[in-house]
Structure formats: structure tokens, C-alpha cells
Amino acid sequence: MTRTPLTERLTGIIAPAVRTLGVELWGVELASAGSRMVVRIYIDAPQGEPGAPPQGGLTGEASGDDQAPGQTPGVTPGVTIDTCARVSRHLGTVLEAEDAVPGAYVLEVSSPGLERRFFAPEQLTAYLGRTVDVRLHQPQDGRRHLRGVLSEAGAEHLVVDEDGARLRVEWPQVKTAHLVHEFPGASA
């Protein structure tokens, strides 16, 4: 996965800033929207645990009357809309103070979602046995697109199992990789 110097700099600024609010930085993505840059920040529950509530009280286990509107009873969200709004306000101030982004930009803060994109190989280990979609920079074994079960993840590689055919991919060859959400009871 290619990381630019600006992405590296932003990661170094943003990671400690969001930790103070009880969440972890999942990834930073840069895009363009006309003449402006879009800075997308993905935040997650601490230690990258899917669905784990952040520490520091940003979210909590909801039950009965004290749950947020639209929240499923008894379900603890990892990152809420309120959390994203709080982080966005905080990061807006931090990024302006650091003069971290050249020119005009739009800041977007969200959770990684059900089909989370992976930004680093260490993020993969929690998702072993799950279906992933991987796009490569260059063809490997004549293919640029893989979709199968994540059967192995190491510090510099991943292995995708497509119906018994296992393909090992070195992390620098990965253009994008994301989780494929499969709804329980849905037939393929």
C-alpha cells in the first residue's frame, strides 16, 4: 500500500490527537474534490477491536431509557455519529494549528464501517477467516483482483484463499484491501 509523505505526516499528527478522545486512528485517505483536497479520517474503537466501546465515555453500553435514538437495545456501538462529530471538531483545530494540509481541504471523519478498508497489515489479523477483497498494483499470477477468505496475515504479507487456491501477496503490492461484509443467513 502506497503512503505519501503527507499521509505519513497527517498520521503522526492525528493518531495521538484522536487517542485523547478515546478512539484509535484506523486510517487516513486523501482524495480530491475539484480544487479542494478531501482528508478522510477513519476512527475505530480502542485496540482496533470491532464493536468495542472506546474508553473515556464517548460511547457506552446502551440499555433501556439511556440509549441513543436509533440505537439497537443492548448493542454497544464502536463509533457513533456524535463521536465522529467530536473528533472532527477537535481535528479541525489541531490540523489548522499545525498547518498540516496545504491549501483548501474538506475534513471527513467516520468509522471504518462494515466493509472496512485496511491501511496496514497488522489490521488484518483480527479478521482471519473472513472474506476480503484485495486489489493489486501489478498483476500477480495474471490477476489484479482477489476475493476470498483471509487465511493468513503477517507483518508484510497476506494470504487469500479463493475456493482452495491460496495466493500470498506482499503488502507493498496491495493497492486496496477491504473486508467484505456477509449478512448472516444470506446465501451466496
C-alpha positions as CSV (number, residue, x, y, z in Angstrom):
1,M,0.0,0.0,0.0
2,T,1.5,3.3,-1.0
3,R,1.7,6.0,1.6
4,T,2.6,9.6,0.7
5,P,4.7,11.9,2.9
6,L,1.6,14.0,3.5
7,T,-0.3,10.9,4.6
8,E,2.6,9.9,6.9
9,R,2.7,13.4,8.4
10,L,-1.0,13.5,9.0
11,T,-1.0,10.1,10.6
12,G,1.7,11.3,13.0
13,I,-0.4,14.3,14.0
14,I,-3.8,12.7,14.0
15,A,-3.1,9.4,15.9
16,P,-2.2,11.0,19.2
17,A,-4.9,13.7,18.8
18,V,-7.7,11.1,18.5
19,R,-6.4,8.9,21.3
20,T,-7.0,11.8,23.7
21,L,-10.7,11.4,22.8
22,G,-10.8,7.7,23.5
23,V,-10.7,6.3,19.9
24,E,-7.9,5.0,17.7
25,L,-6.9,6.1,14.2
26,W,-7.8,3.4,11.7
27,G,-6.5,5.2,8.6
28,V,-6.0,8.4,6.6
29,E,-7.1,8.7,3.0
30,L,-6.5,11.6,0.7
31,A,-8.7,12.4,-2.4
32,S,-9.6,15.4,-4.5
33,A,-12.9,17.1,-5.0
34,G,-12.4,19.8,-7.6
35,S,-9.9,22.3,-6.3
36,R,-10.0,21.1,-2.8
37,M,-8.4,18.1,-1.1
38,V,-10.5,15.7,0.9
39,V,-8.9,14.4,4.0
40,R,-10.8,11.3,5.2
41,I,-10.1,10.1,8.7
42,Y,-11.3,6.7,9.8
43,I,-11.5,6.1,13.6
44,D,-12.3,2.9,15.5
45,A,-12.7,1.6,19.0
46,P,-9.5,1.2,21.1
47,Q,-7.1,-1.6,20.1
48,G,-8.9,-2.0,16.8
49,E,-11.5,-4.3,18.4
50,P,-14.6,-4.4,16.2
51,G,-17.5,-3.1,18.2
52,A,-15.5,-2.5,21.4
53,P,-16.6,0.7,23.2
54,P,-13.9,3.4,23.4
55,Q,-12.6,4.2,26.8
56,G,-13.3,7.6,28.3
57,G,-17.1,7.5,27.9
58,L,-17.6,8.5,24.3
59,T,-19.9,5.6,23.9
60,G,-21.3,3.1,26.4
61,E,-23.4,0.1,26.6
62,A,-27.0,1.2,26.0
63,S,-29.9,-0.3,27.7
64,G,-33.4,0.8,28.3
65,D,-34.1,4.5,28.5
66,D,-30.5,5.7,28.3
67,Q,-29.8,4.5,24.8
68,A,-29.2,6.9,21.9
69,P,-32.1,7.4,19.4
70,G,-31.9,4.9,16.6
71,Q,-29.6,2.6,18.5
72,T,-30.3,-1.1,18.9
73,P,-31.1,-2.0,22.5
74,G,-28.2,-3.9,24.2
75,V,-25.7,-3.2,21.3
76,T,-22.6,-1.2,22.1
77,P,-21.5,0.9,19.1
78,G,-17.8,1.2,18.4
79,V,-18.0,4.7,17.0
80,T,-21.1,6.9,16.9
81,I,-22.1,9.9,14.8
82,D,-21.6,12.0,17.9
83,T,-18.1,10.6,18.3
84,C,-17.2,11.4,14.7
85,A,-18.5,15.0,15.2
86,R,-16.5,15.5,18.3
87,V,-13.3,14.1,16.7
88,S,-13.9,16.2,13.6
89,R,-14.2,19.4,15.6
90,H,-11.0,18.5,17.5
91,L,-9.0,17.6,14.4
92,G,-10.1,20.7,12.6
93,T,-8.5,22.8,15.3
94,V,-5.4,20.5,15.5
95,L,-4.8,20.5,11.7
96,E,-5.2,24.2,11.5
97,A,-2.8,24.8,14.3
98,E,-0.2,22.5,12.7
99,D,-0.9,24.0,9.3
100,A,-0.8,20.3,8.2
101,V,-2.7,20.4,5.0
102,P,-1.7,22.7,2.1
103,G,-4.5,24.8,0.6
104,A,-8.2,24.4,1.0
105,Y,-9.5,21.0,2.2
106,V,-12.5,19.2,3.4
107,L,-12.2,17.1,6.5
108,E,-14.4,13.9,6.8
109,V,-14.4,11.7,9.9
110,S,-16.1,8.3,10.0
111,S,-15.9,4.8,11.3
112,P,-14.3,2.2,9.0
113,G,-17.8,0.6,8.6
114,L,-18.8,-2.9,7.9
115,E,-16.6,-3.2,4.9
116,R,-13.6,-1.5,6.4
117,R,-10.6,-0.7,4.3
118,F,-7.3,-2.0,5.7
119,F,-4.4,0.6,5.8
120,A,-1.7,-1.6,7.4
121,P,-1.0,-5.3,7.6
122,E,-1.3,-5.5,11.4
123,Q,-5.0,-4.6,11.0
124,L,-5.7,-7.8,9.2
125,T,-5.0,-10.3,11.9
126,A,-8.4,-9.6,13.7
127,Y,-10.2,-10.6,10.5
128,L,-8.6,-14.0,9.8
129,G,-11.3,-16.4,8.4
130,R,-13.3,-13.5,7.0
131,T,-13.9,-12.6,3.3
132,V,-11.7,-9.9,1.9
133,D,-11.5,-8.0,-1.4
134,V,-7.9,-7.2,-2.5
135,R,-6.8,-5.1,-5.5
136,L,-3.1,-5.1,-6.5
137,H,-0.9,-2.5,-8.1
138,Q,0.6,-5.1,-10.6
139,P,-0.8,-8.4,-11.7
140,Q,0.3,-11.4,-9.7
141,D,-0.3,-14.8,-11.3
142,G,-2.1,-12.9,-14.1
143,R,-4.6,-11.3,-11.6
144,R,-5.1,-7.8,-10.1
145,H,-8.2,-8.6,-8.1
146,L,-8.6,-11.2,-5.4
147,R,-11.7,-12.0,-3.4
148,G,-11.7,-14.8,-0.8
149,V,-11.1,-15.9,2.7
150,L,-8.2,-14.2,4.6
151,S,-6.3,-17.3,5.7
152,E,-3.0,-15.7,6.8
153,A,-1.7,-12.3,7.7
154,G,1.8,-11.3,8.6
155,A,3.8,-8.2,9.1
156,E,4.5,-7.8,5.4
157,H,2.0,-10.2,3.6
158,L,-1.4,-11.7,3.5
159,V,-2.8,-14.9,2.0
160,V,-6.2,-15.0,0.3
161,D,-7.9,-18.4,-0.2
162,E,-10.2,-18.5,-3.2
163,D,-12.0,-21.8,-3.1
164,G,-8.9,-23.7,-2.0
165,A,-6.4,-21.8,-4.2
166,R,-4.2,-19.8,-1.9
167,L,-2.3,-16.7,-3.1
168,R,0.3,-15.0,-1.0
169,V,0.6,-11.3,-1.6
170,E,3.3,-9.0,-0.2
171,W,1.8,-5.9,1.4
172,P,3.6,-3.3,-0.8
173,Q,1.8,-4.9,-3.8
174,V,-1.6,-4.2,-2.3
175,K,-3.4,-1.2,-3.8
176,T,-6.5,-1.5,-1.7
177,A,-7.9,-4.2,0.6
178,H,-11.2,-4.3,2.4
179,L,-13.5,-6.6,4.4
180,V,-16.5,-8.0,2.6
181,H,-19.5,-8.0,5.0
182,E,-21.6,-11.1,4.7
183,F,-25.1,-10.9,6.3
184,P,-25.9,-13.8,8.5
185,G,-28.2,-16.3,6.7
186,A,-27.7,-14.7,3.3
187,S,-26.9,-17.3,0.6
188,A,-24.1,-16.5,-1.9
